[in-house]
Every structure is written in structure tokens, then in C-alpha cells.
Amino acid sequence: MRSLLMRFFLGFWLIIALTIATAATLGFLYAERARASLENFEVSEAMLDASESLEQNGRDGLIDWLDSLPSVTASIVFVLDESDEDLLGRKVPQPVKQVIRRFERFGGMRPPRWRDRDNVRPARPFTQLVGPDGDTYTLVVLPPQNAVSRWVTERSRLTFVILLLLVSGGVSYLLARAISKPILRFRESTVAIAGGDLDTRIPDTVEKRKDEIGALAQDFNRMARKLQLAWQRQGELTSNVSHELRSPLARLKIALELARRKTGELSELDRIDAEAEKLDALVGQLLTFSKLDADMSGDRETVILAELIESVIDDVKFEHEGRDIALDFSGDDNIELTAHAGALRSAIENVLRNAVIHGGDNVQISLTEEDEQLLISVQDSGGGVAEDDLEHLFDPFYRATGSEQRDGTGLGLAIAARAVSMHDGSIDARNSEEGLLVELRLPLNPTQG
């Protein structure tokens, strides 16, 4: 069956058909057994034996007669006293009780409107015996039953409900499982792709299904392959363009130096030099961003994080040597992590540079362990950014409101986010009282890869 529509249709149809068939079968069997019992009881030898036992020994004789019936008797016989209780203390079937109550509502006599009519008498659904003391006993004979059919007869409603619940529940579970299981696979793959794992595919067990879900899995995998190809081509294009730009930039700087030697210092040449430096920085970050995947393919090594962070702090201080900035670091000097040192250094370096460029002259860096993770916090004193900008800070080429005139390419935090995610970690930014707080979280035992 290749269509989910047909599965749903036939599944619900089966539930309804089984419900109707079960109800009709139980009702028919019960009615036929009751009819056979009522038709055959008056002429049975059991009736005569019961009458004789009651006449000779009264109530006790009737009880002895009930006890003397063989266990494999073809009928189950109930004898009810005037309180509608069985002489042996057994439970009386509810339908029998209802019929007896309707009959006894008239007290065994004709209603007032019938008293002037001798040819009208109330129906007697069961045979009754009168004992020597005048007590009346009602005999009820149920149809032949085995242990299972007896249980069904005495609890027909409960049986029907249980059977209905079991059948409908079983079919519904199978239908729900047939839908939910592949949907879970889709969700897992979607989350993985959203997290940057473009190698993720829907399993073959789902893709090879011959229904709509299988077709959707094929389309999903086809889309994932195209996304991965587009991402690879974009990375290759970025890398190639960056490499191609490096050569004319180098020639431009040489030409600029030659022009200065011939003409001396000019403001126009200084402007060209500044713009060339910005372009060179952009090309460098583009190359860094495009090479992250390649760097992550190498082996990991043990990194002492405190030493790595202090080394980055020294480099940033050197880059801003003429500026009075405070970069304070606190943390355990012995914390180690197995990581790709180059990518991890790039992440910390870009976050710290961003804090120095955009976040004032006082930057606090801390390294702690928290909930089986390493937490690297970078707190600047620049007053923070607009709340609407927070969720986009790690997007490539995104610049926060008001930062267009500042230095920077919009790639630094994107590089940091990419490097952290490839270490199975996370990066987050939020405003605090002092300024922007960026937190890098890395697992103590990262997945090897």
C-alpha cells in the first residue's frame, strides 16, 4: 500500500467495521441463547426435578438440587428468591434483574385498567415455583456456555468496551507510529542541518518508502545535497576571490610606496593607503572564514586555555599600542582542552578584537568551568548594542546599528561563531550594565573530529 491516504482510510474503516461487527455478533448470540433458554425450559426435566425437590424439602431441597447439578451441565440455572437473590449467592445477570423488576412492578397482578378484562394477563418471562411455605422462587436458565462465553455473557458491555479499546488502540498506535517515526527523523535531520552539519541525510529506511513520506524524504535529501554543494561552491568562490585579490593589493602597496618616493607625502596617498589596509584586512578575514573547515579536518591537540588567551591579549595590545586600554584576565591557569588550536585562537581573538574596537577601553576576560563546560566571558565597557542587533551579531557582514563608521568588516564575530560551533560549543551575546557580554561555551569532552 503506497498511499498514506489509503492507509488512513482503510485503518479508520477497519475500526468502524470491527466495532459494528463485534456489537452485532455479541447482541445476536446473546439474544439467541436467551430465546432458546426461555422456549425450552418449561418442558425440561430440570424443571420437574426442581419442583419435586422444592415440594419435598422446601428451600433446602431446592438448594440441594442446585448443588447436585453436574459441573458440566449444559445450562447455568439460577434460582431467585423473593428478594431476587440467587439461592447459592451467585451474581444475577443485570438484564435478568431488569426483566424481573418490570414484572414485579405489578405485584404479579393485573394493572387496575386490566381488572375488568379476564382475557388479559401480564407476561411471565421466567418460570416460578411455589414452596410449601408459600414462598415464590424464580428459575432462570442461561444458554450453554464455556468459561469464556460465560464471562462474555455476564460482562458483555465491559467486554465490548475492552475489545473496542484494544482494537482501535492497536490500529491507532500503528498509524500514529507510521507517521511520527519518520517525522522524528525529519526533525533530527533538520536540526542537524540548521546547526551546520550539511552532511546530514534522511536514513535510507525512510527514503525507500513507497508513499508520500518516502517521496518527501527523497526531496529533502535532494535539497540537502544542493545546499551542501552551494555552500561548498560559496566557500570555494570566497577563497578563490580572496586569493586573487591578494596579488593586486600587494602590487597596489608597492605602487603606493613608489608614488610616495616620487611625490613625497600627500594626503591623497595616505587615504589610498588606509583604504588598501581595510581591503587587505577584509581579504584576510575572508580567507580565515573560508579556511575554517579545512583547519578543522586536522588532528586536535591539547591546549592550555590560559596561555592561549594571554597570547591573544598580548597580540591585541600590540595592535593598539598607542591606545590606553585595560585588558584584564582571570581564570585557572591549568585548564586544558583538546581542540583545534588555530580555530579556537581565531574565535577568542576576534571576540576580543571586537570588544576593544567597539566596547571601550576596559575589557574583562574570564575563564571558568560551569556545568561540564568551559566558559570564556568577554565583558566590555562600551554600553552594549541595540536589542534588535543581538540576534544578528554573529551573521557574516552584519554591523550593529551605529557601527558603520567604525573599523571592522562584520566578519569577526561570524568567524568566532563558526569556530566555536565546529568545536560542538555555543556563543552568545547579551547586554549588561557595563556593556556587551560575549560568552563562549565549549564542552569539556568535545566530539572528536
C-alpha positions as CSV (number, residue, x, y, z in Angstrom):
1,M,0.0,0.0,0.0
2,R,1.8,3.1,-1.2
3,S,-0.5,5.9,-0.2
4,L,-0.8,7.3,3.3
5,L,-4.4,8.4,2.3
6,M,-5.3,4.8,1.7
7,R,-3.7,3.7,5.0
8,F,-5.7,6.3,7.0
9,F,-8.9,5.5,5.1
10,L,-8.6,1.7,5.5
11,G,-7.4,2.0,9.1
12,F,-10.4,4.0,10.2
13,W,-12.7,1.9,8.1
14,L,-11.4,-1.2,9.8
15,I,-12.0,0.2,13.2
16,I,-15.6,1.1,12.4
17,A,-16.3,-2.2,10.7
18,L,-14.9,-4.2,13.6
19,T,-16.9,-2.2,16.1
20,I,-20.2,-2.8,14.2
21,A,-19.4,-6.4,13.6
22,T,-18.5,-7.0,17.3
23,A,-21.6,-5.3,18.6
24,A,-23.9,-7.1,16.1
25,T,-22.3,-10.6,16.9
26,L,-22.5,-10.2,20.7
27,G,-26.1,-8.9,20.5
28,F,-27.2,-11.7,18.2
29,L,-25.5,-14.5,20.2
30,Y,-26.9,-13.3,23.5
31,A,-30.4,-12.9,22.1
32,E,-30.4,-16.3,20.5
33,R,-29.2,-18.0,23.7
34,A,-31.8,-16.2,25.8
35,R,-34.6,-17.2,23.4
36,A,-33.6,-20.8,23.3
37,S,-33.5,-20.9,27.1
38,L,-36.9,-19.4,27.5
39,E,-38.5,-21.7,24.9
40,N,-37.1,-25.0,26.2
41,F,-37.2,-24.5,29.9
42,E,-40.9,-25.4,30.5
43,V,-40.6,-28.8,29.1
44,S,-37.2,-29.7,30.6
45,E,-36.6,-32.5,33.1
46,A,-34.7,-30.0,35.2
47,M,-37.9,-28.1,35.8
48,L,-39.7,-31.1,37.1
49,D,-36.8,-32.2,39.3
50,A,-36.6,-28.7,40.8
51,S,-40.4,-28.7,41.5
52,E,-40.2,-32.1,43.2
53,S,-37.2,-31.1,45.4
54,L,-39.0,-28.0,46.5
55,E,-42.2,-29.8,47.3
56,Q,-40.4,-32.4,49.4
57,N,-37.8,-30.4,51.3
58,G,-38.7,-26.7,50.7
59,R,-35.9,-24.1,50.2
60,D,-33.2,-26.5,51.5
61,G,-34.3,-29.1,49.0
62,L,-34.1,-26.6,46.1
63,I,-30.5,-25.6,47.3
64,D,-29.5,-29.3,47.4
65,W,-30.9,-29.7,43.9
66,L,-28.8,-26.8,42.6
67,D,-25.7,-28.3,44.3
68,S,-26.4,-31.7,42.7
69,L,-26.3,-30.4,39.1
70,P,-23.2,-31.6,37.3
71,S,-20.5,-29.0,36.7
72,V,-20.6,-29.7,33.0
73,T,-24.3,-29.2,32.8
74,A,-25.5,-27.7,29.5
75,S,-27.2,-24.8,31.2
76,I,-26.5,-22.5,34.1
77,V,-29.5,-22.4,36.4
78,F,-30.2,-19.5,38.7
79,V,-33.0,-19.8,41.4
80,L,-34.0,-16.5,42.8
81,D,-35.9,-15.9,46.0
82,E,-38.4,-13.2,46.5
83,S,-35.5,-10.7,47.2
84,D,-34.2,-11.5,43.7
85,E,-31.1,-13.1,45.2
86,D,-29.7,-16.4,44.0
87,L,-30.0,-19.3,46.5
88,L,-26.3,-20.1,46.0
89,G,-25.3,-16.5,46.4
90,R,-24.1,-16.1,42.8
91,K,-24.3,-12.8,40.9
92,V,-27.5,-12.5,38.9
93,P,-27.1,-11.1,35.3
94,Q,-28.2,-7.5,35.1
95,P,-30.6,-8.0,32.2
96,V,-32.5,-10.7,34.1
97,K,-32.8,-8.4,37.1
98,Q,-34.4,-5.7,35.0
99,V,-37.0,-8.1,33.5
100,I,-37.9,-9.4,36.9
101,R,-38.3,-5.8,38.3
102,R,-40.6,-4.9,35.4
103,F,-42.8,-8.0,36.1
104,E,-42.9,-7.4,39.8
105,R,-43.8,-3.8,39.4
106,F,-47.4,-5.1,39.0
107,G,-47.1,-7.4,42.1
108,G,-47.8,-10.4,39.9
109,M,-51.3,-9.0,39.4
110,R,-53.1,-7.2,36.6
111,P,-53.0,-3.4,36.5
112,P,-56.2,-1.6,37.5
113,R,-57.1,-0.9,33.9
114,W,-56.9,-4.6,33.2
115,R,-59.0,-5.9,36.2
116,D,-62.3,-5.9,34.2
117,R,-60.7,-7.9,31.4
118,D,-60.3,-11.6,32.1
119,N,-58.6,-12.4,28.9
120,V,-55.6,-10.0,29.6
121,R,-52.8,-11.1,31.9
122,P,-49.2,-9.8,32.5
123,A,-46.4,-11.7,30.8
124,R,-44.3,-14.1,32.9
125,P,-40.8,-14.1,31.4
126,F,-39.5,-16.7,33.8
127,T,-40.9,-19.9,35.3
128,Q,-41.8,-19.6,39.0
129,L,-42.1,-22.3,41.7
130,V,-44.1,-22.0,44.9
131,G,-42.8,-23.7,48.0
132,P,-44.7,-25.4,50.8
133,D,-44.4,-22.3,52.9
134,G,-45.9,-20.1,50.1
135,D,-42.6,-18.5,49.1
136,T,-42.1,-18.0,45.4
137,Y,-38.8,-18.9,43.6
138,T,-38.0,-17.8,40.1
139,L,-35.9,-20.1,37.8
140,V,-33.6,-18.6,35.3
141,V,-31.8,-20.8,32.8
142,L,-28.9,-19.3,30.8
143,P,-27.8,-20.9,27.5
144,P,-24.9,-23.4,27.2
145,Q,-21.6,-21.7,27.9
146,N,-18.0,-22.4,28.4
147,A,-15.8,-20.4,30.7
148,V,-15.1,-17.8,28.1
149,S,-18.6,-17.4,26.8
150,R,-19.9,-17.2,30.4
151,W,-17.6,-14.3,31.1
152,V,-18.7,-12.6,27.9
153,T,-22.3,-13.0,28.8
154,E,-22.1,-11.8,32.3
155,R,-19.9,-8.8,31.3
156,S,-21.0,-8.2,27.7
157,R,-20.8,-4.4,28.0
158,L,-17.4,-4.4,29.6
159,T,-16.2,-7.0,27.1
160,F,-17.4,-4.9,24.2
161,V,-15.7,-1.7,25.5
162,I,-12.4,-3.5,26.2
163,L,-12.4,-5.2,22.8
164,L,-13.2,-1.9,21.1
165,L,-10.5,-0.1,23.0
166,L,-7.9,-2.8,22.2
167,V,-8.7,-2.9,18.5
168,S,-9.0,0.8,18.0
169,G,-6.0,1.5,20.2
170,G,-3.8,-1.0,18.4
171,V,-4.7,0.2,14.9
172,S,-4.4,3.9,16.0
173,Y,-1.0,3.2,17.6
174,L,0.3,1.6,14.4
175,L,-1.0,4.6,12.3
176,A,0.5,7.1,14.7
177,R,3.8,5.3,14.8
178,A,3.9,5.1,11.0
179,I,3.6,8.9,10.9
180,S,5.6,10.0,14.0
181,K,8.7,7.9,13.5
182,P,9.7,9.3,10.1
183,I,8.7,12.8,11.3
184,L,11.2,12.4,14.1
185,R,13.8,11.5,11.6
186,F,13.0,14.6,9.6
187,R,13.2,16.8,12.7
188,E,16.6,15.3,13.7
189,S,18.0,16.0,10.2
190,T,16.5,19.5,10.1
191,V,18.1,20.4,13.4
192,A,21.4,19.0,12.3
193,I,21.4,20.9,9.0
194,A,20.4,24.1,10.9
195,G,23.4,23.5,13.2
196,G,25.7,23.5,10.2
197,D,26.1,19.7,9.6
198,L,25.3,19.7,5.9
199,D,26.3,16.1,5.5
200,T,23.1,15.0,7.3
201,R,20.6,12.9,5.3
202,I,17.3,11.2,6.0
203,P,18.0,7.5,6.6
204,D,17.5,5.0,3.7
205,T,14.8,3.2,5.6
206,V,12.6,6.3,5.3
207,E,13.7,7.4,1.8
208,K,12.9,3.9,0.3
209,R,9.3,4.0,1.4
210,K,6.8,3.9,-1.4
211,D,4.5,6.6,-0.1
212,E,4.3,10.3,0.3
213,I,6.8,10.2,3.3
214,G,9.3,8.4,1.1
215,A,8.9,10.9,-1.7
216,L,9.3,13.8,0.9
217,A,12.5,12.1,2.2
218,Q,13.9,11.9,-1.4
219,D,13.1,15.6,-1.9
220,F,14.6,16.5,1.5
221,N,17.9,14.7,0.7
222,R,18.0,16.2,-2.7
223,M,17.6,19.7,-1.2
224,A,20.3,18.9,1.4
225,R,22.7,17.8,-1.3
226,K,22.1,21.0,-3.2
227,L,22.6,23.1,-0.1
228,Q,25.8,21.4,0.7
229,L,27.0,21.9,-2.9
230,A,26.0,25.5,-2.9
231,W,27.8,26.0,0.4
232,Q,31.0,24.4,-0.9
233,R,30.9,26.4,-4.0
234,Q,30.4,29.6,-2.0
235,G,33.4,28.7,0.2
236,E,35.5,28.0,-2.9
237,L,34.4,31.2,-4.5
238,T,35.2,33.2,-1.4
239,S,38.6,31.6,-1.0
240,N,39.5,32.0,-4.7
241,V,38.4,35.6,-4.9
242,S,40.3,36.4,-1.7
243,H,43.4,34.8,-3.1
244,E,43.0,36.7,-6.4
245,L,42.6,40.0,-4.5
246,R,45.8,39.5,-2.6
247,S,48.0,39.9,-5.7
248,P,46.6,43.3,-6.9
249,L,46.6,44.5,-3.3
250,A,50.3,43.7,-3.0
251,R,51.0,45.5,-6.3
252,L,48.9,48.4,-5.2
253,K,51.0,48.8,-2.0
254,I,54.2,48.6,-4.0
255,A,52.9,51.3,-6.4
256,L,51.9,53.4,-3.5
257,E,55.4,53.3,-2.0
258,L,56.9,54.2,-5.4
259,A,54.5,57.1,-5.7
260,R,55.5,58.4,-2.3
261,R,59.2,58.3,-3.2
262,K,58.5,60.4,-6.3
263,T,55.9,62.9,-4.9
264,G,56.5,62.8,-1.2
265,E,53.8,62.6,1.4
266,L,50.4,63.6,0.2
267,S,47.0,63.3,1.9
268,E,45.6,61.5,-1.1
269,L,48.2,58.8,-0.8
270,D,47.5,58.4,2.9
271,R,43.8,57.9,2.1
272,I,44.7,55.3,-0.6
273,D,47.0,53.5,1.9
274,A,44.2,53.5,4.6
275,E,41.6,52.1,2.2
276,A,44.1,49.5,1.0
277,E,44.7,48.4,4.6
278,K,41.0,48.0,5.1
279,L,40.7,46.0,2.0
280,D,43.6,43.8,3.0
281,A,42.0,43.2,6.4
282,L,38.8,42.2,4.8
283,V,40.5,39.8,2.4
284,G,42.4,38.3,5.3
285,Q,39.2,37.6,7.3
286,L,37.5,36.2,4.2
287,L,40.4,33.8,3.9
288,T,40.2,32.9,7.6
289,F,36.4,32.3,7.3
290,S,36.8,30.1,4.2
291,K,39.7,28.1,5.7
292,L,37.9,27.2,8.9
293,D,36.5,23.9,7.6
294,A,39.9,22.9,6.2
295,D,41.6,23.7,9.5
296,M,39.0,21.5,11.4
297,S,39.9,18.5,9.3
298,G,43.3,18.2,11.1
299,D,44.0,16.5,14.3
300,R,43.2,18.1,17.6
301,E,45.8,18.9,20.2
302,T,45.9,19.7,23.9
303,V,45.6,23.4,24.5
304,I,46.2,25.2,27.8
305,L,43.5,27.9,27.5
306,A,45.0,30.4,29.9
307,E,48.2,30.5,27.8
308,L,46.2,30.8,24.6
309,I,44.1,33.7,25.9
310,E,47.1,35.6,27.3
311,S,48.9,35.2,24.0
312,V,45.8,36.7,22.2
313,I,45.7,39.5,24.8
314,D,49.4,40.3,24.0
315,D,48.7,40.4,20.3
316,V,45.7,42.8,20.7
317,K,47.6,45.1,23.0
318,F,50.4,45.3,20.4
319,E,47.9,46.1,17.7
320,H,46.6,49.0,19.8
321,E,49.9,50.0,21.3
322,G,49.2,53.7,21.2
323,R,45.9,53.4,22.9
324,D,45.3,53.3,26.7
325,I,43.3,50.2,27.1
326,A,43.0,47.7,30.0
327,L,42.7,44.0,29.2
328,D,42.3,42.1,32.5
329,F,42.3,38.3,32.5
330,S,41.2,36.0,35.4
331,G,40.9,32.2,35.4
332,D,42.5,28.8,36.2
333,D,45.9,28.5,34.6
334,N,45.7,24.7,34.4
335,I,42.5,24.3,32.4
336,E,43.2,22.2,29.3
337,L,41.1,21.4,26.3
338,T,41.6,19.1,23.3
339,A,40.8,21.3,20.3
340,H,41.9,22.7,17.0
341,A,44.3,25.4,18.3
342,G,44.2,27.6,15.3
343,A,40.4,27.8,15.0
344,L,40.0,28.3,18.8
345,R,42.6,31.0,18.8
346,S,40.8,32.7,15.9
347,A,37.5,32.6,17.8
348,I,38.9,34.2,21.0
349,E,40.9,36.7,19.0
350,N,38.0,38.0,17.0
351,V,35.8,38.4,20.1
352,L,38.5,40.2,21.9
353,R,39.3,42.5,19.0
354,N,35.6,43.3,18.6
355,A,35.4,44.2,22.3
356,V,38.5,46.5,22.0
357,I,37.3,48.2,18.8
358,H,33.6,48.7,19.7
359,G,33.5,48.3,23.5
360,G,35.5,51.0,25.2
361,D,38.9,50.9,26.9
362,N,38.2,48.4,29.7
363,V,37.7,44.7,28.8
364,Q,37.4,41.9,31.3
365,I,38.2,38.3,30.2
366,S,37.4,35.3,32.5
367,L,37.8,31.5,32.2
368,T,35.7,29.2,34.4
369,E,34.2,25.7,34.4
370,E,30.4,25.5,34.6
371,D,28.1,22.6,34.2
372,E,30.6,20.3,32.4
373,Q,31.5,23.2,30.1
374,L,34.3,25.7,29.8
375,L,33.0,29.3,29.9
376,I,35.1,32.1,28.3
377,S,33.5,35.5,29.1
378,V,34.5,38.8,27.4
379,Q,32.9,41.8,29.0
380,D,33.5,45.3,27.5
381,S,32.5,48.7,28.7
382,G,31.0,50.2,25.6
383,G,27.4,50.4,26.7
384,G,26.2,47.5,24.7
385,V,24.2,47.3,21.4
386,A,20.6,47.7,20.4
387,E,18.4,44.7,21.5
388,D,17.4,44.1,17.9
389,D,21.0,43.7,16.9
390,L,21.9,41.0,19.4
391,E,20.5,38.0,17.4
392,H,22.3,39.1,14.3
393,L,25.8,39.9,15.7
394,F,27.2,36.6,14.6
395,D,25.8,36.8,11.0
396,P,28.5,37.4,8.3
397,F,29.0,41.1,7.3
398,Y,26.4,42.3,9.8
399,R,27.1,45.5,11.6
400,A,25.3,46.7,14.6
401,T,23.4,50.0,14.5
402,G,25.7,53.0,14.6
403,S,28.9,51.0,13.9
404,E,29.1,51.7,10.1
405,Q,31.7,54.3,10.6
406,R,33.9,52.3,12.9
407,D,36.7,49.9,12.0
408,G,35.7,46.4,11.2
409,T,34.5,44.2,8.4
410,G,31.5,42.5,10.0
411,L,33.2,39.1,9.8
412,G,35.0,38.8,13.1
413,L,32.1,37.5,15.3
414,A,30.9,35.3,12.4
415,I,34.3,33.7,12.3
416,A,34.2,33.2,16.1
417,A,30.7,31.6,16.0
418,R,31.8,29.3,13.2
419,A,34.9,28.1,15.0
420,V,33.0,27.6,18.3
421,S,30.2,25.6,16.7
422,M,32.7,23.3,15.0
423,H,34.0,22.5,18.5
424,D,30.4,21.5,19.5
425,G,30.2,24.7,21.5
426,S,28.0,27.8,21.5
427,I,28.4,31.5,21.6
428,D,26.0,34.1,22.9
429,A,25.9,37.9,23.4
430,R,23.8,40.0,25.7
431,N,23.8,43.5,27.2
432,S,24.9,44.0,30.8
433,E,25.2,47.1,32.9
434,E,28.8,47.8,31.7
435,G,28.4,46.9,28.0
436,L,28.3,43.9,25.8
437,L,29.0,40.5,27.3
438,V,30.0,37.7,24.9
439,E,30.2,34.1,26.3
440,L,31.9,31.2,24.6
441,R,30.9,27.8,25.9
442,L,33.0,24.7,25.0
443,P,32.3,21.1,26.1
444,L,35.0,19.6,28.4
445,N,34.9,16.4,26.3
446,P,34.2,17.6,22.7
447,T,33.3,15.2,20.0
448,Q,36.5,14.2,18.1
449,G,36.5,15.2,14.5
